[in-house]
Amino acid sequence: MTLEAVAKSAGVTTGFISQVERNITSPSLSSLTSIAGALGAHITEFFELPPKPSETSRAEMREIYASPGGGFDFERLSTSFPGSRLTAVMVHYPPAYELGEMVHEGEEFYFIMKGALTLIVDGVRTVLSVGDSMHFDSGRRHEVLNETNKTVSVLVVNTMELFGEDKDGVSNG
């Protein structure tokens, strides 16, 4: 497939796909899922999956995983079970991190735990600080920026299948 075809199918820009391919930028979990879908693959083919946690997630027992390409770190917070639709992760965006524009199916919810994060949705720039949240339809063009010089920690909850488990909670990866 051409870069243009992958970008169009994934709902991202050709430049973003080129930067990911050349390891200049690291895609978010949601944009990586969209890219994987465009390629007829599953996100689990791009990195080692964190193990499926139990219903209870203890802070001292969670591992921190690096995103594919190493752009940010995340902790898996949610599990899956028959009928579950939500995926929750704690994402740690490093200073000056930029995630290119994307569009995909589902919903996203961001809650700022530490620092300040800029979200641009349909061209509207919103800076969220500790305690602020934002919930939107992922079908709208959106991007994520850490415009600070400190790591930002964000609770991200979305409806995308990120960890390769089907609706019955069975691992596909």
N, C-alpha and C positions, 0 to 999 in steps of 0.2 A: 504494500500500500504506500501511497505517497504521503508525505508529511501533511499536505493539504487535506487529503481524504481522512486521515486519522484525526486531525484537528477538528474538522467539520463534524465528524461522527461523535467525537468526544465532547464537543461544545466548548473547545478552548481555541486559542489562536495558534496559527502555524509557528509563530515565533516561540511560543511557550513550549510546543512539542520539540522544536529544534534545541531549545535550551535544556530540556530534560534529557534529550538524547545525548547531548554533549556534556552532561553532568555540570552545567552551569547553574541550574536551579533544581530544587527538589520539589516534586509534586506533593500536594496534600493527599491524605488518604482518599478523599472524595474525588479529586481530579485523577488520581492514579486508577481508581475504580472505573471512572469514565473512559480513560485511555485503554485500560485492559478490555473493557466491553467493546470498544471500537476495533480492537485487534482480535476479537473473538476469544479472548483469554479471561482468566479470573485474576483478581488482584493477588491471590495467594501464590501465583506463579512468579511474582516479583520479589518476594521476601519471605523470611521465615515467620510463621504465625506465632503470636503469643498464645500460650495454652489457654483453653477455655476455663475461665475461673468458675468457682462455685457461685451460688446465689449471693454469698457474702464476700466482699472484696476488702481485705485488710491492707491498709496503707503500708505497713512494714513488710508485707509479703509480696507486694506487686513488683514486678520487674519493669524496668524502663527499656523501651525498644527504640531503635533508630528508624526513621522513615527510610524508604528506599532512596538511595542517593545521599542520605545523611543530612537533609536540611533541617529537621526538627526531631525531637524525641516525643514519645507518647507512652501513656500507661493505659492498658485495657482495664476498664472499670466494670463493664457489663458482661453478662453471660448470655446464653441463648437457650431457648426452650421452645417447644411446639407453639407456634402462633406469635412468638415474640417478633417485634418489628424495630425496636430501638437499639441503637449501638451508642455506647457512651465511652469516651476516652478523655483522658487528661492530656492535653497537648502543651508542650513547652517549646515556644517559638524563640529562637535565638535573636540577639540584637540585629536590626536591619534586615530581617527576613521578609522576603516578598514572595507571595504566591500569586501566580498569574491568574488572569480572568478565567472563569469557568462557568458552565451551565450543565446541570444534570438533573435527574429525577429525584424527588424526595423533599424532605424538610431538613433544616439545620437550626440548631439552637446553640448559641455561644453564651457562656457565663464567665466573666473575668474573675479569676482567683488572685492573680498577682500581676501588677504592671498595667499597661494600657495597650490596646490593640485597635487598629483601624480596619474597619470593614467597609468595602465599597460595594453597594448593591444598586444595580441599575444606574450607576454613575453618581449616586449620592454617598458621600463620604461621611462616616460616623465613627468618632473615636469613643471607644468604650473603656471605662476605668474599672477598678476593683468594685465588684458588686453590681455592675451594669450587665445587662443581657440583651440579646437580639435573637429573634426567631423569624425565619423567612422561608419562602418556597425556593428550593434549590434550582428551580427552573428559571429563575431570574439570574442575569449575569452578576457574578460576584467575585470579589477577590479579597485576600487577607494580607495585611501588612503590619509588621512590627516596626514602627518608625522610631523606636526608642533605642537606647544603648544598653538596655537590660533585657534579660530573658522574661518573657511573658507566659504565664501559666493560665490555660483556659480549659474549662469543662466544655466539651463539645458533644452534643447529643444529636444524632441524626437517624434517618430511616434507611440509610444505605447499608447494604450487606458488605461489610468490610473484611470479615474474618473467615469467609468461605464456608459458612454453615447454612444449610438449607432451612426451610421453614419448620422442619422437624427437629432442629438443633443438632443435626448430624454434620460433622466436619467434612468439607469437600476438598480440603487442602492438605 
